[in-house]
């Protein structure tokens, strides 16, 4: 339990700092990938535990709300349900397959960004075709590339967590 | 009783709590302001370092890219300096005249009520939809909510929440931003808003409600000083009109504003804060 919280907490804090500072200098076409969301996606997929997925998503969302939220709760709410939805995907069917991770990253990012687009649209209508072509699709592409890297990182974390669980058993 | 211990119940409670937090914070209530302060207070030195590193890298890269044009630019700048020196002399004369006339007419100086707080941008927006950034000045430096934020070249935005050592600033290109502006030339008052379609290029939008408005490309737009929620001094440059377009229904027009501030390379800003009453009396 402690190992889990330690690894996830460190990863999310580091990713939040990176995403809010240095990632702005390597934007492509004015768009940057959403590292925190991709981490939540990959971690929930690999762990496959609904409570864990929801908690990770919630924590990641809270961090995002603290750093750049205009309101508190928007990123957290969406993050929590993102983690919940992805951890409920049956893990035994697609164990540790990069292609599966990339596929689910694409689907989840599309949903995630569309929700934000919808939120913005309610406040101020915009041209939906433009938003899809110049925002949602590029973000999805970046996220899917990043997800390959995160798949590897999350698999390693998963191994460590499982090892620590094994060594904690008394019999 | 079993339902109270189930995971579904926990999920429902968390969702409800988050929705309440959403409602409370979107109604501009400050009671949850401490929350967003936690992370920023703990990790702002790290953010500051990384942003500074990013700035350094960008500057080094652009230095090598620009070496070829530097000599030419140097010559051009030298001749410009000569011209400007002459101009400064002339302007000094005007300034003195202006001061004298202001004194004679008893005009109020717009900037007299404000004090300047310099700040660095330490974190930019996490996502791709909004344009909120964090600066390294907070209530400890006297920054308050709704303080206007500027740079030497123009208007940047306003503070939306002030923590102890850091504050969040919403820029004028954000979709949630709206600021009362006027044309320097004719004095017509409009609202300059952020628009998602132009946000990526760092532009904003200004709806022209009155069909008879005299407006042309290149006109300068400045703050009107008419905002009721947060006081902004009159006459800070916002930008210039880049293009005038018809709305999709063909009935109205809107102008695309090129802000005077370049939001891509922004790294230092100035917060305008009110002088306290006691200080005013002292003076």
Boltz contact constraints between the chains, C-beta under 6 A:
constraints:
  - contact:
      token1: [A, 17]
      token2: [B, 43]
      max_distance: 6.0
  - contact:
      token1: [A, 17]
      token2: [B, 46]
      max_distance: 6.0
  - contact:
      token1: [A, 17]
      token2: [B, 47]
      max_distance: 6.0
  - contact:
      token1: [A, 19]
      token2: [B, 126]
      max_distance: 6.0
  - contact:
      token1: [A, 20]
      token2: [B, 123]
      max_distance: 6.0
  - contact:
      token1: [A, 20]
      token2: [B, 126]
      max_distance: 6.0
  - contact:
      token1: [A, 21]
      token2: [B, 47]
      max_distance: 6.0
  - contact:
      token1: [A, 21]
      token2: [B, 50]
      max_distance: 6.0
  - contact:
      token1: [A, 21]
      token2: [B, 51]
      max_distance: 6.0
  - contact:
      token1: [A, 21]
      token2: [B, 123]
      max_distance: 6.0
  - contact:
      token1: [A, 22]
      token2: [B, 50]
      max_distance: 6.0
  - contact:
      token1: [A, 22]
      token2: [B, 54]
      max_distance: 6.0
  - contact:
      token1: [A, 24]
      token2: [B, 124]
      max_distance: 6.0
  - contact:
      token1: [A, 25]
      token2: [B, 54]
      max_distance: 6.0
  - contact:
      token1: [A, 25]
      token2: [B, 58]
      max_distance: 6.0
  - contact:
      token1: [A, 30]
      token2: [B, 200]
      max_distance: 6.0
  - contact:
      token1: [A, 31]
      token2: [B, 128]
      max_distance: 6.0
  - contact:
      token1: [A, 63]
      token2: [B, 39]
      max_distance: 6.0
  - contact:
      token1: [A, 64]
      token2: [B, 126]
      max_distance: 6.0
  - contact:
      token1: [A, 66]
      token2: [B, 36]
      max_distance: 6.0
  - contact:
      token1: [A, 66]
      token2: [B, 39]
      max_distance: 6.0
  - contact:
      token1: [A, 67]
      token2: [B, 123]
      max_distance: 6.0
  - contact:
      token1: [A, 67]
      token2: [B, 126]
      max_distance: 6.0
  - contact:
      token1: [A, 68]
      token2: [B, 125]
      max_distance: 6.0
  - contact:
      token1: [A, 68]
      token2: [B, 126]
      max_distance: 6.0
  - contact:
      token1: [A, 68]
      token2: [B, 132]
      max_distance: 6.0
  - contact:
      token1: [A, 71]
      token2: [B, 22]
      max_distance: 6.0
  - contact:
      token1: [A, 71]
      token2: [B, 25]
      max_distance: 6.0
  - contact:
      token1: [A, 71]
      token2: [B, 26]
      max_distance: 6.0
  - contact:
      token1: [A, 72]
      token2: [B, 21]
      max_distance: 6.0
  - contact:
      token1: [A, 72]
      token2: [B, 25]
      max_distance: 6.0
  - contact:
      token1: [A, 72]
      token2: [B, 32]
      max_distance: 6.0
  - contact:
      token1: [A, 72]
      token2: [B, 35]
      max_distance: 6.0
  - contact:
      token1: [A, 73]
      token2: [B, 18]
      max_distance: 6.0
  - contact:
      token1: [A, 73]
      token2: [B, 21]
      max_distance: 6.0
  - contact:
      token1: [A, 73]
      token2: [B, 22]
      max_distance: 6.0
  - contact:
      token1: [A, 76]
      token2: [B, 18]
      max_distance: 6.0
  - contact:
      token1: [A, 77]
      token2: [B, 18]
      max_distance: 6.0
  - contact:
      token1: [A, 116]
      token2: [B, 129]
      max_distance: 6.0
  - contact:
      token1: [A, 120]
      token2: [B, 129]
      max_distance: 6.0
  - contact:
      token1: [A, 120]
      token2: [B, 175]
      max_distance: 6.0
  - contact:
      token1: [A, 124]
      token2: [B, 175]
      max_distance: 6.0
  - contact:
      token1: [A, 126]
      token2: [B, 196]
      max_distance: 6.0
  - contact:
      token1: [A, 126]
      token2: [B, 197]
      max_distance: 6.0
  - contact:
      token1: [A, 130]
      token2: [B, 197]
      max_distance: 6.0
  - contact:
      token1: [A, 135]
      token2: [B, 128]
      max_distance: 6.0
  - contact:
      token1: [A, 139]
      token2: [B, 128]
      max_distance: 6.0
